[in-house]
Amino acid sequence: MISSEVFPLARTGGLGDVVGALSRILVRLGTEVTVVLPAYQTILESQAHLEEIPMAIEVPMAGRSTRGMIFRTSIGGEVPVYLVRADRYFLRKELYGTSQGDYPDNAERFVFFSKAVLHVAQRTGPWDVIHCHDWETALTPVLKKTRPDLWPEIHSFRTLLTLHNLAYQGNFPFSSWPLLNLDTQYLTPRHLEFYGNVNWLKGGILFADAITTVSKKYALEIMTPEYGCGLEGVIRDREKDLYGILNGVDYLEWNPKIDPHIKKNYEAADLRGKESCKKDLQEIYSLPPDATVPLIGIVSRLAHQKGLDILADAIEELMRLDLQLVVLGTGEQRYHELLASLAARYPQKIGLKIGFDNALAHKVEAGCDLFLMPSKYEPCGLNQIYSLAYGTIPIVRATGGLDDTIEDYNPSTGAGNGFKFADYSGAALLAAVKRALSVYFRKKALHQLIANAMACDFSWEKSAAEYLALYRKLVETPVG
């Protein structure tokens, strides 16, 4: 597993959760898994048990060589992790940048990491499959196939690239090309060139032996102009090698019955603990503690993708309703400022915490009655699945994995596990919230809906089995 983040070592969002949980379940299913991850400052500061191993590496970088060291640790004593240490690249407070923008040398940082991965693979293999995640590692399949002279021992290794979010592509100017140490024959529209830039994700899609994405609907969506982000044609060309595998949830981590982060544990058969969690959350966010008012939660990267613009369009009407809203997240400065101004205008109704706080994310899931995800697009989404487990009813836009996992509530039959809306507009969001509130105030219907939600099972076993089947298929296919 090659990733720029892995929970619990380094995480900014769903990518880290997925890679960490998938690695652990694969090990429990009898697979030998190794994770390779940058040695970020936060890991070096927080991990007491890092083992330095005698594996110094020299990575070619645009006519020079950059040295790195390899450390070893583990995830929960189950999954071995190799950490690639190069302080000039990774000894920083944040993983990718600050609220003002990405680090300007991200191309150099992750070229180094992608090449370092192949050094580690060559010296610790044999590995059957190198499973890469997102643009930060998408160069690994490219380098593996185009530079066999540098890494001859890994010729038989297969490569798999998972697209967690196609909007983030690693799109860099031509000036970054020398870092790759590739022949210019690959700097063409048929390869890595993309409208005058160098597109790493495009290269990974073209050169990986197979591609997956994180829900079946998103696999279909990314072959269309609306969701393909300019790469829809490239993806359609690889359609026979594209698989949609829904993300799962680690129910050892997200389970209100055993969750150590929440005020009081509870389960579907006895929801009384949820009332304590709600009161605790209202106190944390300095909102009036009222058990009867519906409390809506958002835990999100604060970015355009997440539907914050249509939330802003609907906010005045929402504030006229009997509800409270709590938000936890970090991201673009404009959304920090927007949400801060709203919280200042409605201090009795909106609570805001800017930043990432894993324990507080658990408290939001447990303490809220409803959970809002109005995303413009959502490859899979995890928080709506976490919400189901906590009996916190999702309100989502019907896109990607949100559409795959949430069944719209039917008041006639009582079937469904949440509320969906299709149009990307503040009006559609508002109408969905009103539908949810109408059920919230009918306790018998609400209890049935909560029971439906908490009965859902999105555990990793099924998804991991699909990955294992794909790994086996790759291994059994002759090397091209």
C-alpha positions in Angstrom: 0.0 0.0 0.0 1.6 3.2 -1.2 -0.1 6.4 0.2 0.5 9.9 1.2 -1.6 9.3 4.4 -2.6 6.4 6.5 -4.7 6.5 9.7 -3.7 6.6 12.5 -0.2 7.8 11.5 -1.1 10.7 9.2 -4.5 11.8 8.1 -6.3 14.7 6.6 -9.5 13.0 5.4 -11.1 9.9 4.0 -8.0 8.7 2.1 -6.1 8.0 5.3 -9.1 6.2 6.9 -9.5 4.0 3.8 -5.9 3.0 3.4 -5.5 2.3 7.2 -8.7 0.2 7.5 -8.2 -1.7 4.2 -4.7 -2.6 5.2 -5.8 -4.0 8.5 -8.7 -6.0 7.2 -6.5 -7.5 4.4 -4.1 -8.7 7.1 -6.9 -10.2 9.1 -8.0 -12.0 6.0 -4.5 -13.6 5.7 -2.8 -11.2 3.2 0.7 -10.0 3.8 0.5 -6.2 3.6 3.2 -3.5 3.9 2.5 0.2 3.9 4.9 2.9 2.6 4.3 6.4 3.8 6.3 9.7 4.0 7.9 10.3 7.4 6.0 13.5 8.2 7.0 15.7 11.1 3.8 14.7 13.0 4.8 11.0 12.8 8.4 11.7 13.9 7.2 13.7 16.9 4.4 11.3 18.0 5.8 7.9 17.4 8.1 6.7 20.2 8.8 3.3 18.6 10.4 4.1 15.2 13.0 1.6 14.1 15.7 2.9 11.8 16.7 0.2 9.4 20.0 0.1 7.4 18.4 1.2 4.1 19.7 4.5 3.0 18.4 5.4 -0.5 19.7 7.7 -3.2 16.9 9.0 -5.4 17.7 10.6 -8.8 16.1 14.0 -9.1 16.8 16.2 -12.2 20.5 15.6 -12.6 21.2 15.2 -8.9 20.7 12.7 -6.2 18.7 13.2 -3.0 19.3 11.0 0.0 16.6 9.4 2.1 16.4 7.1 5.1 13.9 4.4 5.9 12.3 3.9 9.3 9.9 1.1 10.3 6.9 1.1 12.6 3.4 -0.6 12.5 -0.3 0.1 12.5 -1.7 -1.5 15.7 1.0 -4.2 15.7 -0.7 -5.7 12.6 0.6 -3.9 9.5 4.3 -3.1 9.0 4.9 0.4 7.8 8.0 1.8 6.0 8.5 5.5 6.5 10.5 7.4 3.9 12.4 10.2 5.7 13.7 13.2 3.9 13.5 16.2 6.2 13.8 18.8 3.4 10.5 17.5 2.0 8.4 16.1 4.9 9.6 17.9 8.1 6.6 20.3 8.0 3.6 20.9 10.2 1.0 20.1 7.5 1.0 17.3 4.9 0.3 19.2 1.7 0.1 22.9 2.5 -1.6 25.5 4.6 -5.0 27.3 4.4 -3.3 29.7 2.1 -2.5 27.0 -0.5 -0.4 24.0 -1.4 3.3 23.9 -0.7 5.0 25.2 -3.9 7.4 22.3 -4.0 4.7 19.5 -3.8 5.8 18.2 -7.2 9.4 17.7 -6.0 8.2 16.2 -2.7 6.0 13.5 -4.2 8.3 12.8 -7.2 10.9 11.9 -4.5 8.4 9.8 -2.6 7.2 7.9 -5.7 10.8 7.0 -6.7 11.7 6.2 -3.1 8.8 3.7 -3.1 10.4 1.8 -5.9 13.7 1.7 -4.1 11.9 0.2 -1.1 10.0 -2.3 -3.3 13.2 -3.4 -4.9 15.0 -4.0 -1.6 12.1 -5.5 0.5 10.2 -7.5 -2.1 9.1 -9.5 -3.8 5.7 -7.8 -3.7 2.9 -9.2 -5.9 1.0 -5.9 -6.2 1.9 -2.2 -5.6 -1.4 -0.6 -4.7 -1.1 3.2 -5.2 -3.6 5.8 -4.0 -4.3 9.2 -5.7 -2.1 11.6 -7.5 0.7 11.7 -4.9 1.6 8.1 -5.8 0.4 8.0 -9.4 3.9 8.3 -10.8 4.9 5.0 -9.3 3.2 2.9 -12.1 4.7 5.3 -14.7 8.2 5.0 -13.4 8.0 1.3 -12.9 7.1 0.7 -16.5 9.1 3.4 -18.2 12.4 3.1 -16.3 13.1 -0.7 -15.9 16.8 0.2 -16.0 16.6 1.9 -12.6 14.5 -0.8 -10.9 15.0 -4.1 -12.7 14.0 -6.4 -9.8 10.4 -5.2 -9.8 9.5 -6.0 -13.4 7.0 -8.7 -12.3 5.2 -6.6 -9.7 1.7 -5.5 -10.8 0.4 -2.0 -10.1 -3.1 -0.9 -9.1 -4.1 2.8 -8.8 -7.2 3.8 -6.7 -8.8 7.1 -7.6 -10.2 8.5 -4.4 -11.0 12.0 -5.9 -10.4 12.7 -9.6 -10.5 16.5 -9.0 -7.0 16.3 -7.4 -4.7 15.3 -10.2 -1.2 16.5 -9.5 -1.2 18.9 -12.5 2.2 20.7 -12.6 3.9 23.0 -15.1 6.4 21.8 -17.7 9.2 23.1 -15.5 8.6 20.1 -13.2 9.3 17.6 -16.0 13.1 17.2 -15.3 12.3 15.9 -11.8 10.8 12.8 -13.4 13.9 11.7 -15.3 11.8 10.5 -18.1 12.4 10.6 -21.9 10.5 13.4 -23.5 8.6 10.8 -25.7 6.3 10.6 -22.7 5.6 14.3 -22.6 2.8 14.1 -25.3 -1.0 14.2 -25.2 -0.9 10.4 -25.4 1.0 10.2 -22.2 1.5 12.7 -19.4 1.0 16.0 -21.1 -2.3 17.7 -20.3 -3.2 21.1 -21.7 0.3 22.4 -21.4 1.0 20.8 -18.0 2.3 17.5 -16.7 -0.5 15.5 -15.2 0.6 12.8 -12.8 -2.9 11.2 -12.4 -3.3 10.9 -16.1 0.0 9.1 -16.2 -1.0 6.7 -13.5 -4.3 5.9 -15.2 -2.5 5.1 -18.4 0.3 3.1 -17.0 -1.2 1.2 -14.0 -2.2 -2.4 -14.7 -5.7 -1.7 -13.3 -7.6 1.2 -11.8 -10.2 1.3 -9.1 -12.4 4.0 -7.7 -14.3 4.1 -4.5 -17.9 3.4 -5.5 -19.7 1.9 -8.4 -21.6 5.0 -9.3 -18.5 7.2 -9.2 -16.8 4.7 -11.6 -19.6 5.5 -14.1 -19.7 9.2 -13.3 -16.0 9.8 -14.1 -16.4 8.6 -17.7 -18.7 11.7 -18.2 -17.7 15.3 -18.9 -19.6 16.5 -15.8 -17.4 14.4 -13.4 -14.4 13.4 -15.4 -12.4 16.6 -14.7 -11.0 16.5 -18.2 -9.8 12.9 -17.9 -13.1 11.2 -19.0 -11.6 10.2 -22.4 -8.5 8.7 -20.8 -10.7 6.8 -18.3 -13.1 5.6 -21.1 -10.0 4.2 -22.9 -9.2 2.1 -19.8 -12.8 1.2 -19.0 -12.1 -2.6 -19.2 -9.5 -2.2 -16.5 -11.7 0.1 -14.2 -13.5 -1.3 -11.2 -15.8 0.4 -8.7 -15.3 -1.0 -5.2 -17.2 0.8 -2.4 -15.2 1.9 0.6 -16.0 0.1 3.8 -16.0 1.2 7.4 -13.9 -0.1 10.3 -16.6 -0.8 12.9 -13.9 -1.3 15.6 -13.2 2.4 15.1 -16.7 3.7 14.4 -19.1 2.0 16.8 -21.2 3.8 19.4 -21.3 0.7 21.6 -17.6 0.8 22.2 -16.4 4.3 21.1 -14.0 5.6 23.7 -14.4 9.2 22.5 -18.1 9.8 23.2 -19.8 10.9 26.4 -21.8 7.7 26.8 -21.9 4.5 24.8 -25.2 3.3 23.3 -26.6 0.8 20.7 -29.7 0.3 18.6 -31.6 -1.5 21.3 -30.9 1.3 23.9 -30.4 4.8 22.5 -30.5 6.6 25.9 -26.7 7.3 25.7 -27.3 9.3 22.6 -29.1 12.0 24.6 -26.0 12.4 26.8 -23.8 12.7 23.7 -26.1 15.4 22.3 -25.9 17.5 25.5 -22.1 17.1 25.6 -21.8 18.2 22.0 -24.0 21.3 22.5 -21.8 22.2 25.5 -18.6 21.8 23.5 -20.0 24.1 20.8 -21.5 26.6 23.3 -25.0 26.0 22.0 -28.1 26.1 24.2 -28.4 22.5 25.6 -31.9 21.5 24.4 -32.7 17.9 23.9 -35.7 18.6 21.7 -34.1 20.8 19.1 -32.8 18.9 16.0 -29.0 19.1 15.9 -27.4 18.8 12.4 -23.7 18.0 12.0 -21.1 18.6 9.3 -17.6 17.1 9.4 -15.9 18.0 6.2 -13.0 19.3 4.3 -14.1 22.9 3.8 -13.9 23.0 0.0 -16.1 23.9 -3.0 -16.7 20.1 -3.7 -18.5 19.7 -0.3 -21.5 21.9 -1.2 -20.7 24.8 1.1 -21.9 27.3 -1.6 -25.4 25.9 -1.7 -25.4 25.7 2.1 -24.6 29.4 2.1 -27.5 29.9 -0.4 -29.9 28.2 2.0 -28.6 29.4 5.3 -31.0 32.3 5.9 -34.0 30.0 5.4 -32.4 27.2 7.5 -31.9 29.7 10.3 -35.6 30.3 10.4 -36.2 26.7 11.2 -36.1 25.1 14.6 -32.6 23.6 14.5 -29.0 23.9 15.5 -25.9 23.3 13.3 -22.4 22.2 14.3 -19.5 22.2 11.8 -16.0 20.7 12.1 -13.5 21.0 9.4 -10.6 22.8 7.7 -9.8 23.7 4.2 -10.1 26.9 2.0 -9.7 30.2 3.8 -12.8 31.6 2.1 -14.9 28.9 3.7 -13.3 29.5 7.0 -14.3 33.1 6.8 -17.8 32.4 5.5 -18.6 29.9 8.3 -17.0 32.1 11.0 -19.2 35.0 9.9 -22.3 32.8 10.0 -21.4 31.5 13.5 -21.0 35.1 14.7 -24.4 36.1 13.3 -26.2 33.1 14.7 -24.3 32.2 17.9 -27.3 30.4 19.4 -27.8 28.2 16.4 -24.4 27.6 14.7 -21.3 26.2 16.3 -18.0 26.1 14.5 -14.6 24.4 15.1 -11.9 25.0 12.4 -9.4 22.2 12.3 -9.1 18.4 12.3 -10.0 16.7 15.6 -10.6 12.9 15.4 -12.2 12.7 18.9 -14.5 15.6 18.2 -15.5 14.0 14.9 -16.7 11.0 16.8 -18.6 13.2 19.2 -20.3 15.0 16.3 -21.4 11.6 14.8 -22.8 10.5 18.2 -24.3 13.7 19.4 -26.1 14.9 16.3 -29.6 13.9 15.1 -29.0 14.5 11.5 -25.8 14.7 9.3 -25.5 17.0 6.2 -23.4 16.2 3.1 -24.6 18.4 0.2 -21.6 17.6 -2.0 -21.3 18.7 -5.5 -19.7 15.4 -6.1 -18.6 12.7 -3.7 -16.5 9.7 -4.9 -17.6 7.6 -1.9 -18.0 9.5 1.3 -17.4 7.9 4.7 -19.2 10.2 7.1 -22.6 9.2 5.8 -21.7 5.6 6.6 -20.4 6.5 10.0 -23.6 8.4 10.7 -25.7 5.4 9.9 -23.8 3.4 12.5 -24.5 6.1 15.1 -28.2 6.5 14.3 -27.5 9.9 13.0 -29.6 10.3 9.9 -27.8 11.4 6.7 -29.1 14.2 4.4 -27.1 13.9 1.2 -27.0 14.9 -2.4 -27.5 11.9 -4.7 -24.1 11.7 -6.2 -21.3 9.0 -6.2 -21.0 6.9 -3.1 -23.7 9.0 -1.3 -26.2 7.7 -3.9 -24.9 4.2 -3.5 -25.1 4.0 0.3 -28.2 6.1 1.1 -31.7 5.0 0.4 -34.2 7.8 0.4 -36.8 7.5 3.2 -40.3 6.5 2.0 -42.9 7.8 4.5 -45.5 5.3 3.1 -43.5 2.2 3.8 -41.0 3.3 6.4 -38.2 2.0 4.2 -34.9 3.9 3.7 -32.0 5.1 5.8 -31.7 8.8 5.0 -32.7 11.7 2.8 -31.5 12.5 -0.7 -31.9 15.4 -3.1 -30.7 15.6 -6.7 -30.5 19.2 -7.8 -27.3 21.0 -6.8 -29.1 24.1 -5.3 -29.8 25.7 -2.0 -33.5 25.2 -2.6 -33.1 21.4 -3.0 -31.0 21.3 0.1 -33.5 23.2 2.1 -36.4 21.0 1.0 -34.4 17.8 2.0 -33.7 19.3 5.5 -37.4 20.1 5.9 -38.4 16.5 4.9 -35.9 15.3 7.6 -37.3 17.6 10.2 -40.8 16.5 9.5 -39.8 12.9 10.4 -37.7 14.1 13.4 -40.8 15.5 15.0 -42.7 12.2 14.5 -41.0 10.0 17.0 -42.4 6.7 15.9 -41.2 7.3 12.3 -37.9 8.6 13.6 -37.2 5.5 15.7 -38.0 3.3 12.7 -35.6 5.3 10.5 -32.9 5.1 13.1 -33.4 1.4 13.4 -33.0 1.1 9.6 -29.9 3.2 9.6 -28.2 1.3 12.4 -29.0 -2.1 10.8 -26.9 -1.2 7.7 -23.7 -3.1 7.3 -20.9 -1.5 5.3 -18.0 -3.4 6.9 -14.8 -3.8 5.0 -15.0 -7.6 4.6 -17.0 -7.5 1.4 -15.0 -4.7 -0.2 -11.7 -6.3 0.9 -12.8 -9.5 -0.8 -13.3 -7.6 -4.0 -9.8 -6.1 -3.7 -8.3 -9.6 -3.1 -10.1 -11.0 -6.2 -8.7 -8.1 -8.2 -5.1 -8.6 -6.8 -5.3 -12.3 -7.8 -6.5 -11.5 -11.2 -3.6 -9.1 -11.7 -1.1 -11.7 -10.5 -2.5 -14.3 -12.8 -2.3 -12.1 -15.8 1.0 -12.3 -17.8 3.2 -9.3 -17.5 2.8 -7.1 -20.6 
